[in-house]
Amino acid sequence: MSYNVQIKKVSTEIEFDLPKKMTTSASGYDLIAAITSPLALQPGESILVSSGIAISMPNNLEAQVRPRSGLAFKHGITVLNSPGTIDADYRGEIKVLLINHSKEEFIIQPKDRIAQLVFQAIPDVELIQVDELTVTERGSGGFGHTGFKS
């Protein structure tokens, strides 16, 4: 199934390409840092970074801002509210909330790939209030109930 998503450049301070997939089978579109000068991200610090774009998508889609595995693995940089949800009715600039989990300062350069944007279909769901739920073998067991051992 294919969806049309409109995209608009909202940053005029820097010239950049629109998000794209790095391979045809990739699920995420790379978001860049639409900044004009480097940003220092200190250990333990979080920062909101502009992507330079806004989108308009159908009501049955959401966009998720997710970390880039290379940044997380090599530098301890990840998306703090991962995945960050962008609702279909949001029209503002997409910004990425990055956090530095490493012990070293990390410098974000203009146009660095900082996150990825993944689109997800959202089904229509009707919540129905009931007095009792169906019974399962698991029941209300959670947080490691099915096999986690400390």
N, C-alpha and C positions, 0 to 999 in steps of 0.2 A: 504494500500500500504506500502511496506517495502523498505527501502533504506539501502545500505551498506555505513557506514562511518568508515574510517580507523582512528585509534587513536595511537599516539606515545607519550611515556613519554620523555620529553626533559630535565627534571630536574633529575640530578643524585646526588644532595646533600641531598635528603631526600627520604625515602622509603614511598610510599603511594599507595592506591588503585585507580584504574581508576574511573572516574565519574560513578555514578549509580543513578537509580531512587529509592526513598525510599519506594514507593509502586508501584504495578503493574499498577495502573491507573494514576500515576503522569505523568505530561507532561514534567517536567524538570529533567535533570541529575545534581546532586549537584557537584559544583566545590569546591575544597578545596584550602586553602592557602598553596602552596608548598614553604614554608619558613623554615629556620633552627632555627630561634629565633623569639621571639615575636616582633610585630610591634605596636607602639603606634600611634593611630590616634586621633589627637587633635580635639576639637570642631571647626567646619568650615573648617577643613583640608580635602584635598583629597589625595589619595595615589594609586599608581599602584601596584597591588599584583599579583605575579606569580601564575598560576594554575598548572604549571608543565607539561602541555600537548599541543600538536598541533594536528590538524585533517586534513583529506582530505575527501571531500564529493563531491557528484555529482553536476554538474552545476545547476540543478534545485532545490537545497536546499540552505538555509542560516541557520546559527546558530545565536541565539540571547542570549546574556548574560543579564540575568534579576536578579533583587534583590530577596533576600529571605525575605519573609514576616515577619518571626520571628525576624530577625535582624532589620528590619525597625521598627516594632511595639515596640519591647522591648528596643532597643538601639539607634534608629534614624540613623542606618547605611544603606545606599542604594547604588545602582550603579548610578554613576553620569550621564553617557550617556545612560540612560536606554530607550529602550533596546539597548545594544551595538551590532552592526551587524558584523558578521564574514562572509565575502564573500567566495564563493566556491573556489576561486583561492588563498586564503591566506594560507600559510603554516608555519607561525611563531607561536611562543608560544602564547596561549590565556592568556591575562592578564585582570584583573578586576579592573576597576577604581571605587574605593569606596570613599564615602564622609560621614563625620560625621555631621549629622544635630542636634545632641544633644548638651547639654551644658557641657557634661562630656567626659573626655578622654575614649577611647575604646581601649582595647588591643586585637589585632588579634594574636591568638596562632597558631603555626604550625599545619597544617591539619584541622583547623577550616573550616567548610562549610561556604563559603562566598558569593556564588551566585549560580544561576542555568543556565544550558545551555538547550535551547529549540530549536528544529529544526522546520523549516517552509518551506513548498513547495513554490517555486517561479514560477508563470506562465510566459510563454513567452508573452511579451506585445510589440505591435508595436505602437509607438506614431505617430499619423497622424495629421499634421497641418491643421487647418480649419480657415475660416474667422468668422464663427459664431458657437456657441455651442447650443445644444438643450435647450429648455426652460423648467424650472421646477417651481413649486409653490414657492419653497424656493428662487430660484434665487441665488444671490451673498451674501445673509445674512449669517453671521457667527459669531463666538465668542459670543454665547449666544442667537443668533437670534431666536432659536426655543423654548425658554422658560426660560432662565436664568433670574432671577430677582435679582437686587442688593438691 
